[in-house]
Amino acid sequence: MNRKKSFAIALLLALVFAVALPTLAFAADGGDADVAQIEADAQSVTGKSLGSGIAIGIAAAGGAIGMGLAVGKSAESVARQPEAAGQIRSSMMLGLVFIETAIIYALLAVILIIFVL
């Protein structure tokens, strides 16, 4: 338990440093207006990159969990009713296609965030 707690604290500190350090590095010093604009653009790019990474990570993780549950449940169903294996397999494949489509839509949204906004 203690090891898990220290790992969680280390992970949290790494995340805080990953978010805070780029912001501090591009902090405006109150000088030139062009420098302030460049720094604001850099912070915008940093925010887009961080947000996009988190979004696609959550989408991929959710899709992977959903696919794992679907395949597991279909394997249990085939084990209980081997005569219905064909119907179960086709229903599972259709469900996996829908899950994968949602992940691809998340990828497209992330690409739009990065390159359009």
C-alpha positions as CSV (number, residue, x, y, z in Angstrom):
1,M,0.0,0.0,0.0
2,N,2.8,2.4,0.9
3,R,4.5,1.7,-2.4
4,K,1.3,2.5,-4.3
5,K,0.9,5.7,-2.4
6,S,4.5,6.8,-3.1
7,F,4.1,6.0,-6.8
8,A,0.9,8.0,-7.0
9,I,2.6,11.0,-5.4
10,A,5.5,10.7,-7.8
11,L,3.1,10.5,-10.7
12,L,1.2,13.5,-9.5
13,L,4.4,15.6,-9.0
14,A,5.6,14.6,-12.5
15,L,2.2,15.8,-14.0
16,V,2.4,19.1,-12.0
17,F,5.9,19.7,-13.3
18,A,5.0,18.8,-16.8
19,V,2.1,21.3,-16.8
20,A,3.8,24.1,-14.7
21,L,7.3,24.2,-16.1
22,P,6.4,25.1,-19.7
23,T,4.1,27.8,-18.3
24,L,6.8,29.3,-16.2
25,A,9.3,29.1,-19.0
26,F,7.1,31.2,-21.3
27,A,5.9,33.6,-18.6
28,A,5.9,37.2,-19.7
29,D,8.3,39.6,-18.1
30,G,6.3,42.7,-18.9
31,G,8.6,43.8,-21.6
32,D,8.1,43.9,-25.4
33,A,4.5,43.4,-26.7
34,D,5.8,41.1,-29.5
35,V,7.5,38.9,-27.0
36,A,4.3,38.7,-24.9
37,Q,2.4,37.6,-28.1
38,I,4.9,34.9,-28.9
39,E,4.8,33.7,-25.4
40,A,1.0,33.6,-25.4
41,D,1.1,31.6,-28.7
42,A,3.5,29.2,-27.1
43,Q,1.3,28.7,-24.1
44,S,-1.7,28.1,-26.5
45,V,0.3,25.5,-28.3
46,T,1.3,23.9,-25.0
47,G,-2.3,23.8,-23.9
48,K,-3.5,22.4,-27.1
49,S,-0.9,19.7,-27.1
50,L,-1.5,18.7,-23.5
51,G,-5.3,18.7,-23.9
52,S,-5.1,16.7,-27.1
53,G,-2.9,14.2,-25.5
54,I,-5.2,13.7,-22.6
55,A,-8.3,13.5,-24.8
56,I,-6.9,10.9,-27.1
57,G,-5.5,9.0,-24.2
58,I,-8.9,8.9,-22.4
59,A,-10.6,7.9,-25.7
60,A,-8.1,5.1,-26.4
61,A,-8.2,3.8,-22.8
62,G,-12.0,3.8,-22.8
63,G,-12.2,2.1,-26.1
64,A,-9.7,-0.6,-25.0
65,I,-11.6,-1.3,-21.9
66,G,-14.9,-1.5,-23.8
67,M,-13.3,-3.8,-26.4
68,G,-11.9,-6.0,-23.7
69,L,-15.2,-6.3,-21.9
70,A,-17.0,-7.1,-25.2
71,V,-14.6,-9.8,-26.3
72,G,-14.6,-11.3,-22.8
73,K,-18.4,-11.4,-22.6
74,S,-18.7,-12.9,-26.1
75,A,-16.1,-15.6,-25.2
76,E,-18.3,-16.4,-22.1
77,S,-21.4,-16.5,-24.3
78,V,-19.8,-18.9,-26.8
79,A,-18.6,-21.1,-24.0
80,R,-22.2,-21.3,-22.7
81,Q,-23.8,-21.7,-26.1
82,P,-21.4,-23.1,-28.7
83,E,-24.2,-23.5,-31.3
84,A,-24.8,-19.7,-31.4
85,A,-21.1,-18.9,-31.9
86,G,-21.7,-17.4,-35.4
87,Q,-24.3,-15.0,-34.3
88,I,-22.4,-14.0,-31.2
89,R,-19.2,-13.4,-33.2
90,S,-21.0,-11.2,-35.8
91,S,-22.7,-9.1,-33.0
92,M,-19.3,-8.8,-31.2
93,M,-17.6,-7.6,-34.4
94,L,-20.3,-5.0,-35.1
95,G,-20.0,-3.7,-31.5
96,L,-16.2,-3.5,-31.9
97,V,-16.6,-1.5,-35.1
98,F,-18.8,1.0,-33.3
99,I,-16.3,1.3,-30.5
100,E,-13.4,1.8,-32.9
101,T,-15.4,4.4,-34.8
102,A,-15.8,6.4,-31.6
103,I,-12.0,6.3,-31.1
104,I,-11.4,7.4,-34.6
105,Y,-13.8,10.3,-34.2
106,A,-11.9,11.3,-31.0
107,L,-8.7,11.2,-33.1
108,L,-10.2,13.4,-35.8
109,A,-11.3,15.9,-33.1
110,V,-7.8,16.0,-31.6
111,I,-6.3,16.6,-35.1
112,L,-8.8,19.4,-35.6
113,I,-7.9,21.0,-32.3
114,I,-4.2,20.8,-33.0
115,F,-4.2,22.1,-36.6
116,V,-7.3,24.3,-36.9
117,L,-7.9,26.0,-33.5
